[in-house]
Amino acid sequence: MSPPRKVYVYGAQGHGKVVAELLTAAGDEVVGFIDDGLPAGTPTLHSQVLGGFAALRDSPGALVALGIGANQVRERIAIRLLEAGHQLATVLAPSAIISPSASIGAGTVAMAGVVVNAEARVGRGVILNTGSIVEHECVVSDFAHLSPGAVLGGQARVGRRTHIGLNASVIHLGSVGDDVTVGAGACVVRPIDSGQTVVGVPARPIVKRT
Ligand SMILES: CC(C)(COP(=O)(O)OP(=O)(O)OC[C@H]1O[C@@H](n2cnc3c(N)ncnc32)[C@H](O)[C@@H]1OP(=O)(O)O)[C@@H](O)C(=O)NCCC(=O)NCCS
C-alpha cells in the first residue's frame, strides 16, 4: 500500500467538502482548505481554511486537489497552481471502477460509484461525479464535468469545460463540443456545437420565453 499523501483541497464549498471526504476515505491526509473567498480560520468539515492562493507560498510543490465545481474557475486555478510549481492531485473514490486500460489526467476526481471502461481517456481536472459512467473508448476533455448519474455511451466525446447535467446521457459515438451545457435529464443523439446549452430528449438548444 502506498503511504498517505498530504493534500490541500482548493475550494471549501460543497464540492470541496466531497473531495476532502474522498481523500480521507482513500487514506490520504487533508492538510487544509485553500479558498480565495473565505477568511483564514473558517472551519470546514474537520479542518479549516488556511487562506487564499498565497497560503501555499511556503509549501513549494504542494499537492493540491481541485475542489471547485465551476469548470472555468477550476481550469483557471489549475493553471495558476501549475505555473507556481504545485502539483494536481488525482482523487479516485475507493468504490470507483477504473479500467486498467483507461487513462485519467492529473487533477481529475472520480467520485463514489463511477465506472470508466476500457481505453477511455479522461483529461485533466475533470469531475466524474457520483455514479457517472464513461463507457469504452470515450474521450472526456480537460475540465469537463459529468454530473451525478450522467452516462456516456461507447466512443462518445465531450469537449473542454463542458458540463453534462444530472442523469443526462450522450449516446455511443455522440459528440459534444467545448463549453457546452447539457441540461439535466437530456439525451444527446446528434453532435452538439461548442458553446451551446441543450435540453430535452433528444437534446436541442434551449428556448427561453422572453
Ligand atoms: C439547462 C439549464 C442550464 C438551464 O438553466 P437556465 O439557463 O437557468 O434556464 P431556465 O431555468 O431559465 O429555464 C429556461 C427554460 O428551459 C426549461 N429547462 C430548464 N432546464 C431544463 C432541462 N434540464 N430539461 C428540460 N427543460 C429545461 C425551463 O423549464 C424553462 O422553460 P420555460 O421557459 O418553458 O418555462 C439548467 O436547467 C440545467 O439543467 N442545469 C444542469 C444542472 C445540473 O445538472 N447540475 C448538476 C450539479 S452537480
The ligand as an ORCA input file, in Angstrom:
! r2SCAN-3c Opt
* xyz 0 1
  C     -30.244     23.616    -18.758
  C     -30.029     24.606    -17.639
  C     -28.555     25.023    -17.587
  C     -30.878     25.835    -17.971
  O     -30.743     26.780    -16.967
  P     -31.260     28.263    -17.244
  O     -30.473     28.849    -18.387
  O     -31.202     28.993    -15.938
  O     -32.715     28.068    -17.776
  P     -34.134     28.351    -17.042
  O     -34.177     27.691    -15.708
  O     -34.383     29.829    -17.133
  O     -35.155     27.594    -17.984
  C     -35.443     28.038    -19.303
  C     -36.445     27.084    -19.894
  O     -35.833     25.807    -20.107
  C     -36.509     24.772    -19.368
  N     -35.499     23.890    -18.825
  C     -34.504     24.203    -17.959
  N     -33.741     23.151    -17.694
  C     -34.267     22.130    -18.393
  C     -33.912     20.767    -18.514
  N     -32.855     20.266    -17.871
  N     -34.662     19.995    -19.325
  C     -35.724     20.497    -19.990
  N     -36.101     21.791    -19.910
  C     -35.379     22.599    -19.115
  C     -37.275     25.516    -18.281
  O     -38.394     24.769    -17.854
  C     -37.634     26.785    -18.996
  O     -38.715     26.538    -19.863
  P     -39.988     27.541    -19.894
  O     -39.410     28.882    -20.298
  O     -40.877     26.937    -20.920
  O     -40.537     27.554    -18.512
  C     -30.413     24.036    -16.253
  O     -31.806     23.999    -16.051
  C     -29.852     22.630    -16.043
  O     -30.474     21.601    -16.352
  N     -28.635     22.604    -15.486
  C     -27.959     21.394    -15.098
  C     -27.991     21.297    -13.575
  C     -27.210     20.116    -13.105
  O     -27.280     19.030    -13.631
  N     -26.438     20.362    -12.050
  C     -25.567     19.325    -11.513
  C     -24.831     19.804    -10.324
  S     -23.777     18.567     -9.699
*
